[in-house]
Amino acid sequence: MLAAGRALLLQVAHPRIARGVADHSDLRERPLDRLTGTLDFLTVVAFGTEEEAGRLGRGLRRLHHRITGPGYSGDDPDLQVWVNATLTDAALYVYEEILRSPSGDLGAAYVEQARYVAEVLGCPPDAQPADRDGFRRYFEDTVASLEVTDAGREVMRAVLWSRELRWLGPALWLNRFVTTGLLPEPVRVQYGLPWGPRRDRCLWILLRTGAFSYRLVPGRLRRAGVPVLLWRSRRRLARKARAAQRSRREPAA
């Protein structure tokens, strides 16, 4: 959650992904629904059964098959690899850079296991970086090649200054502050987001304080919420599935 904004803005810093999101996504009208949908997918794939992951993957592949436009396709392996890489990077960044690896060096194992998410989405295994070193090289090279377009900036404004989320007030400001500070500097500059040394110091004081408090909590207690998250994700996904079935039956009736 802490680096979700970083992941999303890195995704739409890719011109073809930005165009696809602008053309096909209802992110601007339903930002929380899109966030919870992504988190539900990741939660069930990571902690649910293989059958559940396979079912979710088939549904998302059908959805992505319909996402096409000038220069982009939801079935493009290159775009799938980049989307998955931003999610993998977000988790690694928080775990290694902010929390300072509280359970030891798990980065290599995480990169290997995160490949499964892209495979569930239909991305060929050989299209993905093979290990952590390969992932780092791929990620850094891709970040250096990103060109933020007007479509990307439009999505950025919808995320960081969402009209639908104005009622969140200070929480929306905090998300904007953290997301801006966690972006790689070249991407942040292309988005035109203001930043500076003073803001950077304030951000890292905040993050280090939170990380220190987090590390005081025993690991077993930190992980105690996983079954609850999985239960809630399953319930939301089941509710969406029932709503989709009703909507398909209504025209026939």
NUKEVO-834340 format. One line per field, with one value per residue: residue number from 1; x, y, z of N, C-alpha, C in turn. Coordinates in steps of 0.2 Angstrom, whole numbers, always signed. Layout:
N
resi c(NUM; ...) .
n.xx c(X; ...) .
n.yy c(Y; ...) .
n.zz c(Z; ...) .
ca.xx c(X; ...) .
ca.yy c(Y; ...) .
ca.zz c(Z; ...) .
c.xx c(X; ...) .
c.yy c(Y; ...) .
c.zz c(Z; ...) .
//
This chain:
253
resi c(1; 2; 3; 4; 5; 6; 7; 8; 9; 10; 11; 12; 13; 14; 15; 16; 17; 18; 19; 20; 21; 22; 23; 24; 25; 26; 27; 28; 29; 30; 31; 32; 33; 34; 35; 36; 37; 38; 39; 40; 41; 42; 43; 44; 45; 46; 47; 48; 49; 50; 51; 52; 53; 54; 55; 56; 57; 58; 59; 60; 61; 62; 63; 64; 65; 66; 67; 68; 69; 70; 71; 72; 73; 74; 75; 76; 77; 78; 79; 80; 81; 82; 83; 84; 85; 86; 87; 88; 89; 90; 91; 92; 93; 94; 95; 96; 97; 98; 99; 100; 101; 102; 103; 104; 105; 106; 107; 108; 109; 110; 111; 112; 113; 114; 115; 116; 117; 118; 119; 120; 121; 122; 123; 124; 125; 126; 127; 128; 129; 130; 131; 132; 133; 134; 135; 136; 137; 138; 139; 140; 141; 142; 143; 144; 145; 146; 147; 148; 149; 150; 151; 152; 153; 154; 155; 156; 157; 158; 159; 160; 161; 162; 163; 164; 165; 166; 167; 168; 169; 170; 171; 172; 173; 174; 175; 176; 177; 178; 179; 180; 181; 182; 183; 184; 185; 186; 187; 188; 189; 190; 191; 192; 193; 194; 195; 196; 197; 198; 199; 200; 201; 202; 203; 204; 205; 206; 207; 208; 209; 210; 211; 212; 213; 214; 215; 216; 217; 218; 219; 220; 221; 222; 223; 224; 225; 226; 227; 228; 229; 230; 231; 232; 233; 234; 235; 236; 237; 238; 239; 240; 241; 242; 243; 244; 245; 246; 247; 248; 249; 250; 251; 252; 253) .
n.xx c(+4; +10; +19; +10; +6; +18; +20; +9; +11; +23; +20; +11; +19; +25; +22; +13; +6; +0; -9; -17; -23; -30; -39; -47; -49; -58; -52; -52; -65; -68; -58; -55; -61; -53; -41; -43; -47; -35; -27; -35; -34; -20; -18; -26; -20; -7; -9; -20; -28; -21; -31; -40; -31; -29; -42; -45; -34; -38; -50; -45; -36; -46; -52; -41; -38; -48; -43; -37; -29; -22; -6; -5; -9; -18; -13; +0; +16; +27; +22; +15; +25; +31; +21; +20; +33; +33; +25; +32; +44; +39; +36; +48; +56; +50; +52; +66; +72; +65; +60; +71; +74; +67; +65; +77; +87; +77; +75; +79; +72; +59; +58; +59; +47; +38; +37; +27; +15; +14; +14; +2; -6; -4; +8; +23; +35; +48; +49; +51; +62; +75; +81; +86; +96; +95; +82; +84; +93; +84; +74; +80; +85; +73; +66; +75; +72; +59; +46; +36; +20; +6; -5; -1; +1; -11; -18; -10; -14; -27; -25; -18; -24; -38; -54; -65; -61; -60; -65; -57; -47; -34; -28; -27; -18; -7; -5; -1; +10; +19; +19; +25; +38; +43; +45; +56; +69; +70; +58; +49; +52; +49; +35; +32; +31; +33; +48; +60; +76; +72; +59; +62; +69; +60; +51; +58; +61; +48; +46; +56; +53; +41; +45; +53; +44; +36; +45; +46; +35; +31; +35; +25; +14; +13; +10; -3; -14; -16; -25; -37; -37; -37; -49; -58; -54; -58; -72; -76; -72; -81; -93; -93; -92; -105; -113; -109; -114; -128; -129; -127; -138; -149; -151; -156; -167) .
n.yy c(-6; +6; +9; +9; +20; +24; +12; +13; +25; +23; +13; +20; +29; +23; +25; +18; +10; +21; +26; +16; +14; +27; +26; +15; +12; +15; +22; +36; +39; +29; +27; +20; +8; +2; +1; -7; -18; -22; -25; -36; -45; -48; -52; -64; -72; -73; -78; -87; -102; -113; -115; -104; -94; -98; -96; -83; -78; -82; -74; -61; -62; -63; -51; -42; -46; -39; -26; -16; -5; +10; +5; -2; -16; -27; -39; -39; -45; -38; -26; -32; -38; -26; -20; -30; -29; -17; -19; -28; -22; -12; -18; -24; -12; -6; -16; -17; -5; +4; -3; -10; -24; -33; -46; -53; -56; -57; -54; -60; -72; -67; -61; -71; -79; -69; -69; -78; -71; -64; -75; -80; -70; -73; -70; -75; -86; -85; -72; -64; -56; -67; -68; -59; -50; -49; -44; -31; -25; -24; -17; -4; +0; +1; +11; +22; +23; +28; +39; +51; +55; +66; +59; +51; +60; +65; +54; +53; +65; +62; +52; +58; +70; +67; +70; +62; +57; +68; +69; +62; +71; +75; +62; +60; +70; +66; +54; +59; +66; +56; +47; +55; +58; +45; +41; +38; +50; +55; +51; +58; +71; +72; +71; +83; +86; +94; +95; +93; +95; +98; +93; +80; +76; +77; +67; +55; +55; +53; +41; +32; +33; +27; +14; +10; +8; -2; -12; -16; -23; -40; -53; -63; -57; -47; -53; -58; -53; -57; -69; -62; -52; -60; -67; -56; -51; -62; -62; -49; -52; -62; -56; -47; -56; -61; -50; -47; -59; -56; -45; -50; -58; -49; -42; -52; -56) .
n.zz c(+0; +4; -7; -17; -25; -31; -39; -48; -55; -61; -70; -79; -84; -94; -111; -119; -110; -103; -113; -115; -102; -101; -112; -109; -95; -80; -70; -66; -62; -53; -42; -30; -31; -42; -35; -24; -32; -38; -27; -21; -31; -31; -17; -17; -27; -21; -8; -9; -16; -29; -38; -37; -40; -54; -59; -57; -65; -78; -80; -80; -91; -101; -100; -103; -116; -123; -123; -133; -145; -154; -156; -144; -133; -122; -122; -124; -121; -117; -111; -100; -93; -88; -80; -70; -65; -59; -48; -41; -39; -30; -19; -15; -14; -2; +7; +7; +6; +15; +26; +29; +27; +37; +40; +35; +20; +8; -5; -17; -18; -17; -30; -38; -35; -38; -51; -54; -54; -65; -74; -71; -77; -90; -96; -105; -97; -101; -105; -94; -82; -76; -63; -48; -50; -64; -64; -58; -67; -79; -73; -70; -83; -90; -83; -86; -99; -100; -105; -101; -105; -111; -109; -98; -88; -86; -81; -69; -62; -60; -51; -40; -37; -35; -39; -34; -22; -14; -1; +7; +11; +22; +21; +7; +4; +11; +4; -9; -6; -1; -12; -22; -17; -17; -30; -44; -47; -61; -67; -59; -62; -75; -74; -68; -55; -40; -29; -16; -6; +7; +8; +5; +16; +27; +22; +24; +37; +42; +36; +41; +55; +55; +50; +61; +71; +66; +65; +79; +81; +84; +72; +70; +74; +65; +53; +56; +51; +38; +35; +37; +27; +16; +17; +16; +3; -5; -2; -8; -22; -24; -23; -34; -44; -43; -46; -59; -66; -64; -71; -84; -86; -86; -98; -107; -100) .
ca.xx c(+0; +14; +22; +6; +6; +24; +20; +5; +14; +28; +16; +8; +25; +26; +17; +8; +1; -4; -14; -22; -27; -34; -44; -51; -50; -63; -48; -53; -72; -69; -51; -54; -63; -48; -36; -45; -47; -28; -25; -39; -30; -13; -19; -28; -14; -1; -11; -26; -27; -20; -37; -42; -27; -30; -48; -44; -30; -42; -54; -41; -34; -51; -52; -35; -39; -52; -40; -33; -29; -16; +1; -5; -13; -17; -10; +7; +20; +32; +18; +13; +31; +33; +16; +22; +39; +32; +22; +38; +48; +36; +37; +56; +58; +47; +55; +73; +75; +62; +60; +78; +74; +67; +66; +82; +87; +72; +73; +80; +66; +53; +58; +57; +40; +33; +36; +21; +9; +14; +12; -5; -9; -3; +15; +27; +40; +55; +49; +52; +69; +76; +83; +86; +101; +92; +77; +87; +95; +78; +70; +84; +85; +66; +65; +79; +69; +52; +44; +29; +16; +1; -10; +1; +0; -18; -19; -6; -18; -33; -23; -15; -29; -44; -60; -69; -58; -58; -68; -52; -44; -27; -25; -26; -12; -1; -3; +2; +17; +23; +20; +29; +44; +46; +46; +63; +69; +69; +51; +46; +53; +44; +28; +32; +29; +38; +51; +67; +79; +68; +53; +64; +71; +53; +48; +62; +60; +42; +46; +61; +49; +36; +48; +56; +38; +34; +50; +45; +30; +33; +33; +19; +8; +12; +7; -9; -20; -16; -31; -43; -36; -39; -56; -61; -53; -63; -79; -77; -72; -87; -99; -92; -94; -112; -115; -108; -119; -134; -129; -127; -144; -154; -153; -159; -174) .
ca.yy c(+0; +12; +11; +8; +25; +23; +7; +15; +31; +20; +10; +25; +33; +20; +29; +13; +9; +27; +27; +10; +16; +33; +24; +9; +12; +20; +24; +42; +39; +24; +25; +15; +1; +0; +0; -14; -24; -24; -28; -42; -50; -50; -56; -71; -75; -74; -82; -91; -108; -112; -115; -98; -90; -99; -93; -75; -76; -83; -69; -55; -63; -62; -44; -39; -47; -34; -20; -14; +2; +11; +5; -5; -22; -29; -46; -38; -48; -32; -22; -36; -38; -20; -19; -34; -27; -11; -21; -32; -16; -8; -23; -24; -5; -5; -21; -17; +2; +8; -7; -12; -31; -35; -54; -55; -55; -61; -51; -65; -77; -64; -60; -78; -80; -64; -71; -82; -67; -62; -81; -81; -66; -75; -68; -81; -86; -83; -65; -61; -57; -73; -68; -53; -46; -48; -39; -25; -22; -23; -11; +2; +1; +3; +18; +26; +24; +30; +45; +53; +58; +70; +54; +49; +66; +65; +49; +56; +70; +59; +48; +62; +75; +64; +73; +57; +56; +74; +68; +59; +76; +74; +56; +61; +74; +61; +49; +63; +67; +50; +44; +60; +57; +38; +41; +39; +57; +57; +51; +63; +77; +72; +72; +90; +86; +98; +91; +96; +92; +99; +88; +73; +75; +76; +61; +50; +55; +50; +33; +29; +32; +21; +8; +8; +6; -8; -18; -17; -28; -47; -55; -67; -52; -43; -58; -61; -50; -60; -73; -58; -49; -65; -67; -50; -51; -67; -59; -44; -55; -66; -51; -44; -61; -62; -44; -48; -63; -53; -40; -53; -61; -44; -40; -58; -55) .
ca.zz c(+0; +4; -13; -23; -30; -35; -44; -53; -59; -65; -75; -84; -87; -101; -116; -122; -105; -101; -118; -113; -96; -103; -116; -106; -88; -76; -64; -64; -59; -47; -40; -24; -34; -45; -31; -21; -37; -39; -21; -21; -36; -28; -11; -18; -30; -16; -2; -10; -19; -36; -42; -36; -44; -61; -61; -58; -71; -84; -81; -82; -98; -106; -100; -107; -123; -126; -122; -139; -147; -158; -153; -137; -133; -116; -122; -126; -115; -114; -106; -94; -89; -85; -75; -65; -62; -55; -42; -38; -36; -25; -13; -14; -11; +5; +12; +8; +7; +20; +32; +30; +27; +44; +41; +32; +13; +4; -12; -23; -17; -19; -37; -41; -34; -41; -58; -55; -55; -73; -78; -71; -82; -97; -99; -105; -92; -104; -106; -88; -79; -73; -56; -45; -54; -71; -63; -57; -74; -83; -70; -71; -90; -92; -80; -90; -106; -99; -108; -98; -110; -108; -106; -92; -83; -85; -76; -63; -59; -58; -45; -34; -35; -37; -37; -31; -16; -10; +6; +11; +14; +24; +19; +0; +4; +13; -2; -14; -3; -1; -19; -26; -14; -18; -37; -46; -49; -68; -68; -55; -65; -81; -72; -66; -48; -36; -24; -15; -1; +13; +8; +5; +23; +30; +20; +26; +44; +43; +34; +46; +61; +54; +50; +67; +75; +63; +67; +86; +81; +82; +65; +70; +75; +59; +48; +58; +47; +31; +34; +37; +21; +11; +18; +13; -4; -8; -2; -13; -28; -25; -24; -40; -49; -43; -49; -66; -68; -64; -77; -90; -87; -86; -105; -109; -97) .
c.xx c(+4; +17; +17; +5; +12; +23; +15; +8; +20; +25; +14; +13; +27; +20; +12; +3; -3; -10; -19; -27; -32; -40; -49; -53; -55; -59; -50; -60; -72; -62; -50; -56; -57; -42; -37; -45; -40; -26; -29; -35; -24; -14; -21; -23; -9; -3; -17; -23; -25; -26; -40; -38; -28; -37; -48; -39; -34; -47; -51; -38; -39; -52; -47; -35; -43; -49; -35; -34; -23; -10; +1; -10; -12; -14; -2; +12; +25; +28; +16; +19; +32; +28; +18; +28; +38; +29; +28; +42; +45; +37; +44; +58; +56; +51; +62; +75; +72; +62; +67; +78; +73; +67; +71; +82; +82; +71; +74; +74; +60; +52; +56; +50; +35; +32; +29; +15; +9; +12; +5; -9; -8; +4; +19; +33; +47; +55; +51; +60; +70; +78; +83; +90; +98; +86; +79; +89; +89; +75; +73; +84; +78; +65; +69; +76; +62; +51; +37; +26; +10; -4; -8; +0; -7; -20; -16; -11; -24; -31; -22; -20; -36; -50; -65; -67; -57; -60; -62; -47; -36; -24; -23; -19; -6; +0; +1; +9; +22; +25; +25; +36; +47; +47; +53; +63; +68; +62; +47; +46; +49; +37; +27; +30; +35; +41; +57; +70; +75; +62; +56; +66; +65; +50; +52; +62; +54; +42; +51; +57; +44; +39; +51; +50; +36; +39; +49; +39; +32; +31; +26; +13; +7; +9; +0; -15; -21; -23; -37; -43; -39; -46; -60; -60; -58; -70; -80; -77; -79; -93; -99; -94; -102; -116; -115; -113; -126; -135; -130; -134; -150; -156; -157; -167; -178) .
c.yy c(+6; +14; +10; +14; +26; +18; +10; +20; +28; +16; +15; +30; +30; +22; +24; +11; +15; +28; +22; +12; +22; +31; +19; +9; +17; +22; +31; +43; +34; +22; +20; +8; -2; -2; -7; -20; -27; -28; -35; -47; -53; -54; -63; -75; -77; -79; -87; -98; -107; -112; -108; -93; -91; -96; -86; -74; -77; -77; -62; -56; -61; -54; -40; -40; -42; -27; -19; -7; +4; +11; +1; -11; -25; -36; -45; -40; -42; -28; -26; -37; -32; -19; -24; -32; -21; -13; -25; -27; -13; -12; -23; -17; -4; -9; -19; -10; +6; +4; -10; -20; -34; -43; -57; -54; -60; -59; -56; -70; -74; -63; -66; -80; -75; -65; -75; -78; -65; -69; -82; -76; -68; -73; -74; -80; -83; -75; -61; -61; -63; -73; -61; -48; -44; -43; -32; -21; -20; -17; -4; +4; +4; +10; +23; +28; +27; +37; +47; +57; +62; +65; +52; +54; +67; +60; +51; +60; +67; +55; +53; +67; +73; +68; +68; +56; +62; +73; +65; +65; +75; +68; +57; +65; +70; +57; +53; +64; +61; +47; +49; +58; +50; +37; +42; +47; +59; +56; +56; +70; +78; +73; +79; +90; +89; +94; +95; +93; +92; +94; +81; +71; +73; +69; +55; +50; +52; +42; +30; +28; +27; +14; +5; +5; -1; -14; -20; -23; -35; -49; -59; -62; -48; -47; -60; -58; -53; -64; -68; -54; -54; -66; -62; -49; -56; -65; -54; -47; -59; -62; -48; -49; -62; -56; -45; -53; -60; -48; -44; -56; -55; -43; -46; -58; -50) .
c.zz c(+0; -2; -19; -28; -34; -41; -50; -58; -63; -71; -81; -86; -93; -105; -118; -116; -103; -106; -117; -107; -98; -107; -113; -99; -85; -70; -61; -60; -53; -45; -35; -27; -38; -41; -27; -26; -38; -33; -20; -25; -33; -22; -12; -22; -25; -11; -3; -13; -26; -40; -42; -41; -52; -63; -62; -64; -78; -85; -83; -89; -103; -106; -104; -114; -127; -126; -128; -141; -151; -154; -146; -138; -125; -116; -123; -120; -112; -109; -100; -90; -85; -79; -69; -61; -58; -48; -38; -35; -30; -18; -10; -11; -4; +9; +13; +10; +13; +27; +34; +31; +34; +45; +37; +24; +10; -3; -17; -23; -19; -27; -41; -41; -37; -48; -59; -56; -62; -77; -77; -76; -89; -100; -99; -100; -95; -105; -100; -86; -75; -66; -54; -49; -61; -70; -62; -63; -78; -80; -72; -78; -92; -89; -84; -96; -106; -102; -106; -103; -107; -105; -99; -86; -82; -80; -69; -59; -56; -51; -39; -32; -37; -34; -33; -24; -12; -2; +10; +14; +16; +21; +11; -1; +5; +7; -7; -12; -3; -8; -23; -23; -16; -26; -39; -49; -56; -70; -65; -59; -72; -79; -70; -59; -44; -30; -22; -8; +6; +14; +8; +13; +27; +29; +24; +34; +46; +42; +39; +53; +61; +54; +57; +71; +72; +65; +75; +86; +80; +75; +65; +70; +68; +53; +50; +54; +40; +30; +33; +30; +15; +11; +15; +5; -8; -8; -7; -20; -29; -27; -31; -45; -49; -47; -57; -69; -69; -70; -84; -91; -88; -94; -108; -106; -100) .
//
